[in-house]
Amino acid sequence: MRGEGTCEKKVVVVARTHVCFICRSLLRVRGHIEGVAAHHFQKEKALKAIAKYSRLRDPKKVQQIYQDSMTYLEKVPRVEPEAILSILEFMGKRDVALEKIADNSIVDRLVREAFVDKLYKTP
């Protein structure tokens, strides 16, 4: 019988490879979010990185890429269901469950932990 104030303990068994996958995914998402934040606050470094990895020498083109990325890179990189559903529809795979393709749980966790807010907090 369960009474008030009691706590039922549950154990979940997960393969080590699954835990490693989750940890690597968390680190990748954190790294992406940190990179986007750095892009917002460290413009000169961002411009240098864009020039280096795009191999562009024209400052106007580098600046244009920077402006586009400021417009389109989101602070919180969620997978939007509408975008996935339109792709599935285009592929003729309307019966595929969205949960099999997209999972925002890692992003949701980082938002709950205020990770994104801390990065964008002005000093």
FIKOLZA-1660 file (N, C-alpha, C; in steps of 0.1 Angstrom, whole numbers, plus 5000, padded with zeros to 4 digits):
% residues 123
   i   px   py   pz ch aa at
   1 5008 4988 5000  A  M  N
   1 5000 5000 5000  A  M CA
   1 5009 5012 5000  A  M  C
   2 5005 5022 4992  A  R  N
   2 5013 5034 4991  A  R CA
   2 5006 5044 4999  A  R  C
   3 5014 5050 5008  A  G  N
   3 5008 5061 5016  A  G CA
   3 5014 5074 5013  A  G  C
   4 5009 5085 5018  A  E  N
   4 5014 5098 5016  A  E CA
   4 5028 5099 5022  A  E  C
   5 5037 5105 5015  A  G  N
   5 5050 5107 5019  A  G CA
   5 5059 5096 5016  A  G  C
   6 5055 5085 5010  A  T  N
   6 5064 5074 5007  A  T CA
   6 5069 5077 4993  A  T  C
   7 5080 5071 4991  A  C  N
   7 5087 5072 4978  A  C CA
   7 5090 5059 4972  A  C  C
   8 5085 5056 4960  A  E  N
   8 5087 5044 4954  A  E CA
   8 5100 5045 4945  A  E  C
   9 5110 5036 4948  A  K  N
   9 5123 5037 4941  A  K CA
   9 5122 5028 4929  A  K  C
  10 5127 5033 4918  A  K  N
  10 5128 5025 4905  A  K CA
  10 5142 5025 4900  A  K  C
  11 5145 5014 4894  A  V  N
  11 5159 5012 4888  A  V CA
  11 5157 5011 4873  A  V  C
  12 5165 5018 4866  A  V  N
  12 5165 5017 4852  A  V CA
  12 5178 5012 4847  A  V  C
  13 5178 5001 4840  A  V  N
  13 5191 4996 4835  A  V CA
  13 5193 5000 4820  A  V  C
  14 5205 5006 4818  A  V  N
  14 5208 5011 4805  A  V CA
  14 5221 5006 4801  A  V  C
  15 5223 5003 4788  A  A  N
  15 5236 4998 4783  A  A CA
  15 5246 5010 4784  A  A  C
  16 5258 5006 4787  A  R  N
  16 5269 5016 4788  A  R CA
  16 5271 5024 4775  A  R  C
  17 5269 5017 4764  A  T  N
  17 5270 5024 4751  A  T CA
  17 5260 5035 4749  A  T  C
  18 5248 5032 4755  A  H  N
  18 5237 5042 4754  A  H CA
  18 5240 5054 4763  A  H  C
  19 5246 5052 4774  A  V  N
  19 5249 5063 4783  A  V CA
  19 5260 5071 4777  A  V  C
  20 5270 5065 4771  A  C  N
  20 5281 5072 4764  A  C CA
  20 5276 5080 4752  A  C  C
  21 5266 5075 4745  A  F  N
  21 5260 5082 4734  A  F CA
  21 5253 5094 4739  A  F  C
  22 5246 5093 4750  A  I  N
  22 5239 5105 4756  A  I CA
  22 5249 5115 4760  A  I  C
  23 5259 5111 4767  A  C  N
  23 5270 5120 4771  A  C CA
  23 5276 5128 4760  A  C  C
  24 5280 5120 4749  A  R  N
  24 5286 5127 4737  A  R CA
  24 5276 5136 4731  A  R  C
  25 5263 5132 4730  A  S  N
  25 5253 5141 4724  A  S CA
  25 5252 5154 4732  A  S  C
  26 5251 5152 4745  A  L  N
  26 5250 5164 4754  A  L CA
  26 5262 5173 4752  A  L  C
  27 5274 5168 4751  A  L  N
  27 5286 5176 4749  A  L CA
  27 5285 5183 4735  A  L  C
  28 5281 5176 4725  A  R  N
  28 5280 5182 4712  A  R CA
  28 5270 5194 4712  A  R  C
  29 5258 5192 4718  A  V  N
  29 5248 5202 4718  A  V CA
  29 5253 5214 4727  A  V  C
  30 5259 5211 4738  A  R  N
  30 5265 5222 4746  A  R CA
  30 5275 5230 4738  A  R  C
  31 5284 5223 4731  A  G  N
  31 5294 5229 4723  A  G CA
  31 5288 5238 4712  A  G  C
  32 5277 5233 4706  A  H  N
  32 5270 5241 4695  A  H CA
  32 5264 5254 4701  A  H  C
  33 5258 5252 4713  A  I  N
  33 5251 5264 4719  A  I CA
  33 5262 5274 4724  A  I  C
  34 5273 5269 4729  A  E  N
  34 5284 5278 4733  A  E CA
  34 5290 5285 4721  A  E  C
  35 5291 5278 4710  A  G  N
  35 5297 5284 4698  A  G CA
  35 5288 5295 4692  A  G  C
  36 5275 5293 4693  A  V  N
  36 5265 5303 4688  A  V CA
  36 5266 5315 4698  A  V  C
  37 5267 5313 4711  A  A  N
  37 5268 5324 4720  A  A CA
  37 5281 5332 4718  A  A  C
  38 5292 5325 4716  A  A  N
  38 5305 5331 4713  A  A CA
  38 5304 5340 4700  A  A  C
  39 5296 5335 4690  A  H  N
  39 5294 5342 4678  A  H CA
  39 5287 5355 4681  A  H  C
  40 5278 5355 4690  A  H  N
  40 5271 5367 4693  A  H CA
  40 5280 5378 4701  A  H  C
  41 5288 5373 4709  A  F  N
  41 5296 5382 4718  A  F CA
  41 5310 5384 4714  A  F  C
  42 5315 5376 4705  A  Q  N
  42 5329 5378 4701  A  Q CA
  42 5330 5379 4686  A  Q  C
  43 5325 5390 4681  A  K  N
  43 5324 5392 4666  A  K CA
  43 5337 5390 4659  A  K  C
  44 5348 5396 4664  A  E  N
  44 5361 5396 4657  A  E CA
  44 5366 5381 4655  A  E  C
  45 5364 5373 4666  A  K  N
  45 5368 5359 4666  A  K CA
  45 5360 5352 4656  A  K  C
  46 5347 5355 4656  A  A  N
  46 5337 5349 4647  A  A CA
  46 5341 5352 4632  A  A  C
  47 5344 5364 4629  A  L  N
  47 5348 5368 4616  A  L CA
  47 5361 5361 4611  A  L  C
  48 5370 5359 4620  A  K  N
  48 5383 5352 4617  A  K CA
  48 5380 5337 4615  A  K  C
  49 5371 5331 4623  A  A  N
  49 5368 5317 4621  A  A CA
  49 5361 5315 4608  A  A  C
  50 5351 5324 4604  A  I  N
  50 5344 5323 4592  A  I CA
  50 5354 5324 4580  A  I  C
  51 5363 5334 4581  A  A  N
  51 5373 5336 4570  A  A CA
  51 5382 5323 4569  A  A  C
  52 5386 5318 4580  A  K  N
  52 5395 5306 4580  A  K CA
  52 5388 5294 4574  A  K  C
  53 5376 5291 4579  A  Y  N
  53 5370 5278 4575  A  Y CA
  53 5363 5279 4562  A  Y  C
  54 5359 5291 4557  A  S  N
  54 5353 5292 4544  A  S CA
  54 5363 5295 4533  A  S  C
  55 5375 5299 4538  A  R  N
  55 5386 5302 4529  A  R CA
  55 5383 5314 4520  A  R  C
  56 5376 5323 4526  A  L  N
  56 5372 5336 4519  A  L CA
  56 5382 5347 4523  A  L  C
  57 5386 5355 4513  A  R  N
  57 5395 5366 4516  A  R CA
  57 5387 5379 4516  A  R  C
  58 5376 5379 4509  A  D  N
  58 5368 5392 4508  A  D CA
  58 5361 5395 4521  A  D  C
  59 5365 5406 4528  A  P  N
  59 5358 5409 4540  A  P CA
  59 5343 5411 4539  A  P  C
  60 5339 5416 4528  A  K  N
  60 5324 5418 4526  A  K CA
  60 5316 5405 4526  A  K  C
  61 5322 5395 4520  A  K  N
  61 5316 5382 4519  A  K CA
  61 5316 5375 4533  A  K  C
  62 5327 5377 4540  A  V  N
  62 5328 5372 4554  A  V CA
  62 5318 5378 4563  A  V  C
  63 5316 5392 4561  A  Q  N
  63 5307 5399 4569  A  Q CA
  63 5292 5395 4566  A  Q  C
  64 5290 5392 4553  A  Q  N
  64 5276 5388 4549  A  Q CA
  64 5273 5374 4556  A  Q  C
  65 5282 5365 4556  A  I  N
  65 5280 5352 4562  A  I CA
  65 5278 5354 4577  A  I  C
  66 5285 5363 4583  A  Y  N
  66 5284 5366 4597  A  Y CA
  66 5269 5371 4600  A  Y  C
  67 5265 5381 4592  A  Q  N
  67 5252 5386 4594  A  Q CA
  67 5241 5376 4592  A  Q  C
  68 5242 5367 4582  A  D  N
  68 5233 5357 4579  A  D CA
  68 5232 5347 4591  A  D  C
  69 5244 5344 4596  A  S  N
  69 5244 5334 4608  A  S CA
  69 5238 5341 4620  A  S  C
  70 5240 5354 4622  A  M  N
  70 5233 5361 4633  A  M CA
  70 5218 5360 4632  A  M  C
  71 5214 5360 4619  A  T  N
  71 5199 5360 4617  A  T CA
  71 5194 5346 4619  A  T  C
  72 5201 5336 4614  A  Y  N
  72 5195 5322 4613  A  Y CA
  72 5199 5312 4624  A  Y  C
  73 5210 5315 4631  A  L  N
  73 5215 5306 4641  A  L CA
  73 5206 5309 4654  A  L  C
  74 5199 5299 4659  A  E  N
  74 5191 5301 4670  A  E CA
  74 5198 5299 4683  A  E  C
  75 5195 5306 4693  A  K  N
  75 5202 5305 4707  A  K CA
  75 5199 5291 4712  A  K  C
  76 5186 5287 4711  A  V  N
  76 5182 5274 4715  A  V CA
  76 5179 5265 4703  A  V  C
  77 5188 5256 4700  A  P  N
  77 5186 5248 4687  A  P CA
  77 5176 5236 4688  A  P  C
  78 5164 5240 4688  A  R  N
  78 5153 5229 4689  A  R CA
  78 5150 5224 4675  A  R  C
  79 5147 5212 4674  A  V  N
  79 5142 5206 4662  A  V CA
  79 5127 5209 4661  A  V  C
  80 5123 5217 4651  A  E  N
  80 5108 5220 4650  A  E CA
  80 5101 5209 4643  A  E  C
  81 5090 5205 4649  A  P  N
  81 5082 5194 4643  A  P CA
  81 5077 5197 4629  A  P  C
  82 5073 5210 4627  A  E  N
  82 5068 5214 4614  A  E CA
  82 5078 5211 4603  A  E  C
  83 5091 5214 4606  A  A  N
  83 5102 5213 4596  A  A CA
  83 5104 5198 4593  A  A  C
  84 5104 5190 4603  A  I  N
  84 5106 5175 4601  A  I CA
  84 5094 5169 4594  A  I  C
  85 5082 5173 4598  A  L  N
  85 5070 5168 4591  A  L CA
  85 5069 5171 4576  A  L  C
  86 5074 5183 4573  A  S  N
  86 5074 5187 4558  A  S CA
  86 5084 5179 4551  A  S  C
  87 5095 5176 4557  A  I  N
  87 5106 5168 4551  A  I CA
  87 5100 5153 4549  A  I  C
  88 5094 5148 4559  A  L  N
  88 5088 5134 4559  A  L CA
  88 5078 5134 4548  A  L  C
  89 5070 5144 4547  A  E  N
  89 5059 5144 4537  A  E CA
  89 5065 5144 4523  A  E  C
  90 5076 5152 4521  A  F  N
  90 5083 5153 4508  A  F CA
  90 5088 5139 4504  A  F  C
  91 5093 5132 4515  A  M  N
  91 5099 5119 4512  A  M CA
  91 5089 5108 4511  A  M  C
  92 5076 5111 4513  A  G  N
  92 5065 5101 4512  A  G CA
  92 5065 5092 4525  A  G  C
  93 5070 5097 4536  A  K  N
  93 5071 5089 4548  A  K CA
  93 5062 5095 4559  A  K  C
  94 5050 5098 4556  A  R  N
  94 5040 5104 4565  A  R CA
  94 5037 5096 4578  A  R  C
  95 5039 5083 4577  A  D  N
  95 5036 5074 4588  A  D CA
  95 5047 5072 4598  A  D  C
  96 5058 5078 4596  A  V  N
  96 5070 5077 4605  A  V CA
  96 5067 5086 4617  A  V  C
  97 5069 5080 4629  A  A  N
  97 5066 5088 4642  A  A CA
  97 5078 5098 4643  A  A  C
  98 5074 5110 4647  A  L  N
  98 5083 5121 4649  A  L CA
  98 5094 5118 4659  A  L  C
  99 5089 5111 4670  A  E  N
  99 5098 5107 4681  A  E CA
  99 5110 5098 4676  A  E  C
 100 5108 5091 4665  A  K  N
 100 5119 5083 4660  A  K CA
 100 5130 5091 4653  A  K  C
 101 5127 5103 4650  A  I  N
 101 5136 5111 4642  A  I CA
 101 5142 5122 4650  A  I  C
 102 5134 5129 4658  A  A  N
 102 5138 5141 4665  A  A CA
 102 5136 5140 4680  A  A  C
 103 5146 5144 4687  A  D  N
 103 5145 5144 4702  A  D CA
 103 5151 5157 4708  A  D  C
 104 5142 5165 4713  A  N  N
 104 5147 5178 4719  A  N CA
 104 5150 5176 4734  A  N  C
 105 5151 5164 4740  A  S  N
 105 5152 5162 4754  A  S CA
 105 5166 5168 4759  A  S  C
 106 5176 5167 4751  A  I  N
 106 5189 5173 4756  A  I CA
 106 5188 5188 4756  A  I  C
 107 5183 5194 4746  A  V  N
 107 5181 5208 4746  A  V CA
 107 5172 5213 4757  A  V  C
 108 5161 5205 4759  A  D  N
 108 5152 5209 4770  A  D CA
 108 5159 5208 4784  A  D  C
 109 5168 5198 4785  A  R  N
 109 5175 5197 4798  A  R CA
 109 5184 5209 4800  A  R  C
 110 5191 5213 4789  A  L  N
 110 5200 5225 4791  A  L CA
 110 5193 5237 4793  A  L  C
 111 5181 5239 4788  A  V  N
 111 5172 5250 4791  A  V CA
 111 5168 5250 4805  A  V  C
 112 5163 5238 4810  A  R  N
 112 5159 5237 4824  A  R CA
 112 5170 5241 4834  A  R  C
 113 5183 5237 4830  A  E  N
 113 5194 5239 4839  A  E CA
 113 5199 5254 4837  A  E  C
 114 5193 5262 4829  A  A  N
 114 5196 5276 4827  A  A CA
 114 5210 5277 4820  A  A  C
 115 5214 5267 4813  A  F  N
 115 5227 5268 4806  A  F CA
 115 5227 5279 4796  A  F  C
 116 5217 5280 4788  A  V  N
 116 5216 5290 4777  A  V CA
 116 5215 5304 4783  A  V  C
 117 5207 5305 4793  A  D  N
 117 5205 5318 4800  A  D CA
 117 5219 5323 4806  A  D  C
 118 5227 5314 4811  A  K  N
 118 5240 5318 4817  A  K CA
 118 5249 5323 4806  A  K  C
 119 5248 5317 4794  A  L  N
 119 5257 5321 4783  A  L CA
 119 5254 5335 4778  A  L  C
 120 5241 5339 4779  A  Y  N
 120 5236 5351 4773  A  Y CA
 120 5234 5362 4783  A  Y  C
 121 5238 5359 4796  A  K  N
 121 5237 5369 4806  A  K CA
 121 5248 5379 4804  A  K  C
 122 5244 5392 4804  A  T  N
 122 5254 5403 4802  A  T CA
 122 5262 5405 4815  A  T  C
 123 5275 5406 4813  A  P  N
 123 5283 5408 4825  A  P CA
 123 5281 5421 4832  A  P  C
% end
